[in-house]
Amino acid sequence: MSAVSELSTASLFDASSTVARAYPGEIAELVQRLRRCGIQVDETQGHGFPPDAQMHDRAAAVPAVVVSPRGEWGIVQTLTAMKDLDLYAKMPVSVKSGGHGYFNGATCSGIMVNLAHMADSRVDGDVLTLGPGDVDDEHHPELLYAMRGGAAAGVGVVSEIRLRVMDEPARATWRLTPLTRDQLRRCVANRAFARAASLPEDITLSFRFFFEPHDENPVCSLNIFSLLTVSETIEHLRRHLGAEVASLADDDAAAWSEKRLLDLRLLPASRALSADPGMLSELSSARLHDSPHVFWNSAMVRREMGSSFLETSSHWVRTDCDAMLPEIYARLEAVKHLPMRDRMYLLVVLGGGESLRRQRDCAMPLGRALARFEVHWDHEHEADECRAFAATVADVLRRHRDAGVDRPFRGDIWRPDQAYSEGDGLHAISRRFDRRRGRGPRDVRL
């Protein structure tokens, strides 16, 4: 068997490379070995994803091989084969998690382990089972710690998760209030965002910037979400934010909603899904990509949930970042006549509750406030303009970043420096459990 397959040499680790790729000869052996085990393997030659492994980002690197196991046994066979053939040292390897498949998991130009078929669930008593686990707070808690935050990629693939069912809150209360520019200035002058950090954990405040088709100028929406009643929520707003800011949200009782938590979660859903949430039982990655309007409302599909090219930027920011809000508005106002305006949003939100109480249990450093920007586009020729604009927005967010959080917010870990930080203990965990060739002890067994 030749060392390299038929294509000319190129770096497999460069996702942006347009040169024809070279694949190690062992890739053919991997494919044959897994197919003999009855495991689904798709050879793409870098030209396109299988339907159940699509990524939301049209510019995502297409793997040479997509392996789609249907159970833990198949995952074990896949990882064992890649280790035996020393493919970790020769090709990048990524894992795409189960679920809807929009932004979950990573891709690369080498091998993707696609867990879309692992999303079958069953109800066993009061436990929703996406699998039993050998790791919990009593057994190998260090692995559980490393998994929270995506910093345990070298340890293996999480194939099964057991969740605990919790009582649904009695209610969910919310109000989404579009602000005029003068009202936004009033919020900034009264330090509304900074003062909101003192609100009870049951109340979350955010500012969301976006464009509406019928409005030339950007929309800034002051969003309040609460688990308290409307009257209790308004009382806390008056006490913590002051009368001038609270007056923006207490002027019209009909503008508030007090319903089930499910109703809140279904705000971006299509009319059909909102009317019958049981439709979620038919959800799949392929269906969401092929028919997004079945599940999302038209505004969400147009802005962010339809297949697209995209650029994102997420930063932990200081809670006293009110001065950033008019800067964001001005950035969006500058592109109000460009096509990209309909496919972007920026959210600045305060965290709280369980996320802050569990910091010691989580490998991902958690800040108090998060700013996230997304811009999407449909045609490759728009990429330079959209990415250049995204860079100017990222500059604004970086100027207000929270220097006390020693790792940037990341849903996925792409580089070692994003996975490890000073004194967090993750290096030691990785050295103990990572059993890829030359990376850790071989006698470790769970």
C-alpha positions in Angstrom: 0.0 0.0 0.0 1.4 3.4 -1.0 2.1 5.9 1.8 -0.1 8.5 0.2 -3.3 8.2 -1.9 -3.8 9.5 -5.4 -4.0 13.3 -4.8 -1.1 15.7 -4.7 0.5 16.9 -1.4 -1.3 19.5 0.7 -1.6 20.2 4.4 -4.5 18.4 5.9 -4.3 20.6 8.9 -5.0 23.7 6.8 -8.8 23.9 6.5 -8.6 26.9 4.2 -6.2 25.2 1.7 -7.6 25.0 -1.9 -4.8 22.7 -3.0 -5.8 19.1 -3.7 -5.4 17.0 -0.6 -3.1 14.1 0.1 -4.5 11.3 2.3 -2.3 8.8 4.2 -2.5 5.3 2.8 -3.8 4.1 6.2 -7.1 5.9 5.5 -8.1 3.2 3.0 -7.3 0.6 5.6 -9.4 2.4 8.2 -12.4 2.6 5.8 -12.1 -1.2 5.0 -11.7 -2.1 8.7 -14.7 -0.2 9.8 -16.9 -1.4 7.0 -16.1 -5.0 7.9 -17.5 -4.1 11.3 -20.7 -2.9 9.7 -20.0 0.8 10.6 -21.2 3.5 8.2 -18.3 5.2 6.5 -18.6 7.9 3.8 -15.6 8.9 1.7 -16.2 12.4 0.5 -12.9 13.2 -1.2 -13.5 16.7 0.3 -16.5 17.4 -2.0 -19.5 17.4 0.3 -21.0 16.2 3.6 -23.3 13.2 3.9 -26.9 14.4 4.6 -26.8 13.5 8.3 -23.4 15.2 8.9 -24.0 18.6 7.3 -22.7 21.7 9.0 -24.6 25.0 9.1 -21.5 26.9 7.9 -21.2 26.4 4.1 -17.5 27.2 4.4 -16.8 24.5 6.9 -14.0 22.2 5.9 -15.2 18.9 4.4 -13.6 15.8 6.0 -12.0 13.2 3.8 -13.9 10.5 5.7 -17.1 10.7 7.8 -17.6 7.8 10.3 -21.1 7.5 11.6 -21.3 4.9 14.4 -24.7 4.0 15.9 -23.6 2.9 19.3 -20.9 2.8 21.9 -19.4 -0.3 20.4 -19.0 1.4 17.0 -17.3 4.4 18.6 -14.8 2.0 20.4 -14.0 0.3 17.1 -13.5 3.6 15.4 -11.2 5.1 18.0 -9.2 1.8 18.3 -8.7 1.6 14.6 -7.5 5.2 14.4 -5.1 4.6 17.2 -3.8 1.3 15.8 -3.2 3.0 12.4 -1.5 6.0 14.1 -3.9 8.3 12.2 -4.0 10.9 15.0 -0.5 11.9 14.0 -1.3 12.0 10.3 -4.7 13.6 10.0 -6.9 16.0 12.0 -9.8 14.3 13.8 -13.0 16.1 14.8 -16.2 15.0 16.5 -19.7 16.3 15.5 -22.1 15.8 18.3 -25.7 14.6 18.0 -28.7 16.9 18.0 -29.7 19.5 15.4 -26.2 19.8 13.9 -26.1 23.6 13.5 -23.2 24.7 15.6 -22.5 21.7 17.7 -19.0 20.1 17.4 -16.3 20.8 14.9 -15.2 19.8 11.5 -11.8 19.4 9.8 -10.3 18.1 6.5 -9.3 14.7 7.9 -11.7 12.4 9.8 -15.0 13.3 11.3 -16.7 11.1 13.9 -20.3 11.9 13.3 -22.6 11.2 16.3 -25.9 12.2 14.7 -27.1 8.6 15.0 -26.4 8.6 18.7 -29.3 11.0 19.4 -31.9 8.2 19.9 -33.4 8.7 23.3 -35.7 6.7 25.6 -37.4 7.5 28.9 -36.5 5.1 31.7 -38.4 5.9 34.8 -37.7 9.5 35.7 -34.3 9.5 33.8 -34.0 10.7 30.2 -31.3 8.4 28.9 -28.9 9.4 26.2 -26.7 6.7 27.7 -25.3 5.4 30.9 -22.0 6.7 32.1 -18.9 5.5 33.8 -18.0 9.0 34.9 -19.8 10.9 37.6 -19.1 13.0 40.8 -17.9 9.9 42.6 -16.1 8.0 39.7 -13.4 9.9 37.9 -14.8 13.4 38.7 -11.7 15.0 37.1 -12.9 13.7 33.7 -16.3 15.2 34.3 -14.7 18.5 35.2 -12.6 18.4 32.0 -15.7 17.6 29.9 -17.5 20.7 31.1 -16.0 23.3 28.8 -14.9 21.0 26.0 -11.4 20.6 27.2 -11.2 16.8 27.3 -11.0 16.0 23.6 -7.9 13.8 24.0 -9.6 11.6 26.5 -12.2 10.1 24.1 -15.7 10.6 22.8 -18.6 11.1 25.1 -21.1 8.6 23.7 -23.8 8.5 26.4 -25.1 11.0 28.9 -27.6 10.5 31.7 -29.7 13.5 32.6 -31.7 14.2 35.8 -35.2 15.5 35.2 -36.0 18.7 37.2 -39.3 20.2 38.0 -40.4 22.9 35.5 -40.5 26.4 37.0 -44.0 27.6 37.8 -43.8 30.3 35.2 -41.7 32.3 32.7 -42.1 36.0 32.4 -40.6 38.2 29.7 -40.8 41.5 27.8 -38.9 42.4 24.6 -38.9 46.2 24.3 -37.5 48.0 21.2 -35.7 51.1 22.2 -35.4 54.4 20.4 -31.9 55.9 20.2 -32.8 58.3 23.0 -34.0 55.5 25.2 -30.8 53.6 24.6 -28.9 56.7 25.7 -31.0 56.8 28.8 -30.1 53.2 29.6 -26.4 54.0 29.1 -26.5 57.2 31.2 -28.1 55.3 34.0 -25.7 52.3 33.7 -28.6 49.9 33.2 -26.4 46.9 32.3 -23.9 47.4 35.1 -26.7 47.9 37.7 -28.5 44.8 36.4 -25.7 42.6 37.7 -27.3 43.1 41.2 -30.7 41.7 40.1 -31.8 38.4 41.6 -30.7 35.3 39.8 -34.2 34.7 38.6 -34.1 37.8 36.4 -31.8 38.2 33.3 -31.4 41.3 31.3 -29.9 41.6 27.8 -29.6 44.0 24.9 -30.1 42.6 21.4 -29.2 44.5 18.2 -30.5 43.5 14.8 -32.4 44.8 11.7 -36.0 44.4 10.8 -37.0 44.4 7.1 -39.4 47.3 7.4 -37.0 49.5 9.5 -34.0 51.3 7.9 -32.2 51.7 11.2 -30.9 49.1 13.6 -33.2 47.8 16.3 -31.9 47.7 19.9 -34.2 45.6 22.1 -34.1 45.6 25.9 -35.0 42.1 26.9 -36.1 41.0 30.3 -36.6 37.3 31.2 -37.7 36.2 34.6 -39.0 33.3 36.6 -41.0 35.7 38.9 -44.4 37.2 38.3 -44.7 40.4 36.2 -45.3 42.6 39.3 -42.4 41.0 41.2 -40.1 41.5 38.2 -41.1 45.1 37.7 -40.5 45.8 41.4 -37.0 44.5 41.2 -36.3 46.5 38.1 -37.3 49.7 39.9 -35.2 48.8 42.9 -32.1 47.8 41.1 -32.1 49.8 37.8 -33.8 53.0 39.0 -37.2 54.5 38.0 -35.9 56.0 34.8 -34.8 52.7 33.3 -37.7 50.7 34.8 -40.2 53.1 33.2 -39.2 51.6 29.9 -40.6 48.3 30.9 -43.5 49.1 33.3 -45.5 51.4 31.1 -47.7 48.8 29.4 -48.7 45.6 31.3 -50.0 44.1 28.0 -46.5 44.1 26.6 -45.5 41.5 29.2 -45.9 37.8 28.8 -46.4 35.4 31.7 -46.7 31.8 30.5 -45.0 28.4 30.6 -41.2 28.1 30.2 -41.9 26.0 27.1 -43.7 29.0 25.5 -40.7 31.1 26.1 -38.4 28.5 24.5 -40.7 28.4 21.5 -40.5 32.1 20.7 -38.2 31.5 17.6 -40.3 28.4 16.5 -42.5 28.1 13.5 -46.3 28.4 13.9 -46.7 24.6 13.4 -44.1 23.7 16.0 -45.5 26.3 18.5 -48.9 24.8 18.0 -47.7 21.2 18.5 -44.3 20.8 20.2 -44.6 17.1 19.7 -43.1 17.7 16.3 -39.7 17.8 18.0 -39.9 14.0 18.1 -39.4 14.1 14.3 -36.4 16.4 14.5 -33.1 15.4 12.9 -30.0 17.2 11.6 -30.9 16.5 8.0 -34.5 17.8 8.4 -33.3 21.0 10.0 -30.9 21.7 7.1 -33.3 20.7 4.4 -36.5 22.2 5.8 -35.6 24.9 8.4 -39.0 26.7 7.9 -40.7 23.6 9.4 -39.1 24.3 12.7 -38.0 28.0 12.8 -40.1 31.1 12.1 -39.3 33.0 8.9 -37.3 35.8 10.7 -35.0 33.3 12.4 -34.4 31.4 9.1 -33.7 34.6 7.2 -31.4 36.0 9.9 -29.4 33.0 11.1 -30.9 29.5 10.9 -30.9 29.1 7.2 -27.8 27.4 5.7 -25.1 30.1 5.1 -21.6 31.2 5.4 -21.0 32.8 8.7 -18.5 34.6 11.0 -19.0 34.7 14.8 -17.3 36.5 17.6 -18.0 35.8 21.3 -16.3 37.5 24.3 -16.8 37.6 28.0 -17.2 41.3 28.7 -17.2 43.5 31.9 -20.5 44.1 33.5 -19.8 47.8 33.4 -19.8 47.9 29.6 -22.7 50.2 29.0 -20.5 52.6 27.0 -20.1 49.7 24.5 -23.8 49.7 23.6 -23.9 53.0 21.5 -20.7 51.9 19.8 -22.4 48.7 18.7 -25.4 50.6 17.5 -23.1 52.9 15.4 -21.3 50.0 13.9 -24.6 48.4 12.7 -25.9 51.8 11.5 -22.9 52.1 9.2 -24.0 49.0 7.2 -27.8 49.7 7.2 -27.8 49.9 3.4 -25.8 46.7 2.7 -27.4 43.3 2.1 -25.6 41.8 5.2 -27.9 43.9 7.5 -30.7 41.3 7.3 -28.4 38.4 8.4 -26.7 39.6 11.6 -27.4 40.2 15.3 -25.4 41.1 18.4 -26.4 40.0 21.9 -25.1 41.4 25.2 -26.4 39.3 28.1 -25.9 38.9 31.8 -25.4 35.4 33.1 -26.3 34.1 36.5 -28.0 31.3 38.4 -26.6 27.8 38.0 -23.9 28.8 35.5 -22.2 30.9 38.2 -22.8 28.5 41.1 -21.1 25.7 39.2 -17.9 27.5 38.2 -15.7 25.3 40.4 -17.1 22.2 38.6 -16.5 23.6 35.1 -13.3 23.6 33.1 -14.6 26.5 31.0 -14.0 29.8 32.8 -17.3 31.6 33.2 -17.7 35.4 33.0 -20.7 37.4 34.3 -21.6 38.9 30.9 -21.3 37.6 27.4 -21.3 39.5 24.1 -21.9 37.5 20.9 -22.0 38.7 17.3 -23.0 36.7 14.2 -23.1 37.7 10.6 -24.3 35.3 7.8 -24.1 35.6 4.0 -25.3 33.5 1.1 -22.7 34.1 -1.6 -18.9 33.6 -1.5 -18.2 37.0 -3.1 -19.7 38.6 0.0 -17.2 37.0 2.3 -14.5 39.8 2.4 -17.0 42.5 3.2 -18.8 40.6 5.9 -15.6 39.4 7.5 -14.1 42.9 7.5 -17.2 44.2 9.2 -17.2 41.4 11.7 -13.6 42.3 12.6 -14.6 45.9 13.4 -17.4 44.6 15.7 -14.9 42.2 17.4 -12.6 45.2 18.1 -15.4 46.9 20.0 -16.1 43.7 22.1 -12.4 43.2 22.8 -12.0 46.7 24.2 -14.6 45.8 26.8 -13.6 42.3 27.5 -13.4 40.8 31.0 -9.7 40.5 31.7 -10.5 38.4 34.8 -11.6 35.4 32.7 -8.4 33.7 31.5 -9.8 31.9 28.5 -12.1 33.3 25.8 -15.7 32.0 25.4 -15.6 29.1 23.1 -18.3 26.5 22.2 -15.6 24.4 20.6 -11.9 24.0 21.4 -9.7 24.4 18.3 -6.2 25.0 19.7 -4.4 23.8 22.8 -4.1 27.4 24.1 -7.9 27.6 24.2 -8.2 24.3 26.1 -5.7 25.0 28.9 -5.0 27.9 31.2 -2.6 28.6 34.0 -3.1 26.4 37.0 -6.4 24.9 35.9 -5.2 21.3 36.2 -6.3 20.3 32.7 -2.8 19.4 31.6 -2.4 16.9 34.4 -5.9 15.4 33.6 -4.9 15.1 29.9 -1.6 13.5 30.6 -3.3 10.9 32.8 -6.1 9.9 30.5 -5.1 10.7 27.0 -4.1 7.3 25.6 -3.3 8.3 22.0 0.2 7.1 21.0 2.9 9.0 22.9 0.5 11.2 24.8 -0.2 9.4 28.1 0.1 6.1 30.0 -1.3 3.1 28.3 -2.4 1.2 31.3 -5.2 3.6 32.3 -8.6 2.0 32.4 -11.9 3.4 33.5 
